[in-house]
Amino acid sequence: MDTVRNVKINYPVKYYCLSPAAIENSLLAKAVRSIGQIFDIREIEAGSEMAMPFNSVWIHSIKLPDNETSPDLLLEISYWQDNNLAKFSVPLIGAATATNINRKVYLLYKTITGQNPNPWGVLRGVRPTKIVHKLLAQGLSMANITTRLMEDYLLSSEKAKLAVEVVSNQMSVLEFSKQQQEISIYIGIPFCPSRCLYCSFISSIIPANNDELILFMTAIEQDIDAVVELMNNYNLQVMSVYIGGGTPTSLPDEFFACLIKKVRNNLIQPNTKEFTVEAGRPDSFNDFKIRIMSEFGVSRISINPQTMQQKTLQSIGRNHTVEQIYNVYAKIRSKKTMVINMDVIAGLPGESVSDMINTMSKIAELQPDNLTVHTLAIKRGSALHQKLDEFVFPVLDDVRRMMSIADSYAREMGMYPYYLYRQKNMLGNLENIGYANQGSACLYNILMIEEKQTIIGIGPGATTKAVDVNTDHLTNLYFPKNVKSYIDSLHIYTAKRQQLLERLFV
Ligand code: SF4
């Protein structure tokens, strides 16, 4: 029996430390560290008990019970309460796997701290919906899957229902993509007009020097040619092509036109369903680029305001105005050939719930076909992370309300959630959700998040995902992130990609 009493700590736990004895048990150490991540609790070095801060939990010993034939572990936890160090222990009965230990430790933390649990329970991964697909493949009904998500993975009922709803909405889109030879292609262009405060991507500011760009474009073209060879050798059928980054439209006109034409003429096939350009920044568009995209068959485009509040756009390093968003949107909408996605972010510094209502009401007036709602993630590599003290962030309850407001607006616009993913260090441990009007969901986004189809990566930092559709086995190949390293080692990486895909398609 668990020896946990009904104890509560009156303050949120900010730190935990593992004793050397606990660290020696790698399974437990891994599980406890993952719980630290789930609750955003920092680990501090094990030292004397008295050095332990008052708002901390000390996981200080782990031992086998007396009966050494049992695999069960005993977890002992000390915590500060009313200036006294209290202690209790709990057997991790049957907790011989990392998931079980995660559950046990998660429930323990909940008991001793009284903190609200992470809405995504013990799930830490980027792709919570993959579990739904796995359980579906085992023959479970959606109702049973919802229950399993809540009981086994400790999701809140709201998140369990969301995950199941998202997968239900994906099913019709995924119906045809079950042939090994069906693939998608991703092209990464790692340049932007300026750097957003919260960005931790590899993207850099577009070089002013044409010579650098010529070298880059030559490498991209060679990379595309190598993929064309693969397509011909293995009779590949390209379902979707996605040019992302970065901001591909930040390329100067002539380079951008070359890229779009090269893709159109070499990678797009008669049965290709989507050709997407993540245009992202309204300050990277002009009439020429819009015309090129329209003429050469781009079928989907993202215009990403992130917010419709001018004060915020300036403070987060996006050098464009709300006015530019309206102008670009009107021009692209007039072409009537492209599905338009817009991105917003909940939790931006300095924003309130009423800012989110204002942003969403303006977006609702524009009526895009897709909406992607992100929760701000404060990533280590971002400028925001270095300057946290300079900004005021909305409280977590407000971030949750912002996500809920965006959800209500999306549904009022006739949209449904069709993909979601999570990242580390997201405010409130929430998620990013893609919404779409009926018939306008982005196939590539689903395939990429659910890892249901091989995606061939082109460009710096691109990942090739080789998926065996019969077993769902996935092998990733990462291209170098640095542009110079990518150019210099392209021949090595295209050869590796060739070998990886040969194993899959021959
Ligand atoms: S547009 Fe995207 S990739 Fe470019 S700097 Fe901003 S967040 Fe980074």
Boltz pocket constraint, residues with backbone or C-beta under 6 A from the ligand:
constraints:
  - pocket:
      binder: B
      contacts: [[A, 191], [A, 192], [A, 194], [A, 195], [A, 196], [A, 198], [A, 199], [A, 200], [A, 201], [A, 203], [A, 245], [A, 246], [A, 247], [A, 280], [A, 281]]
      max_distance: 6.0
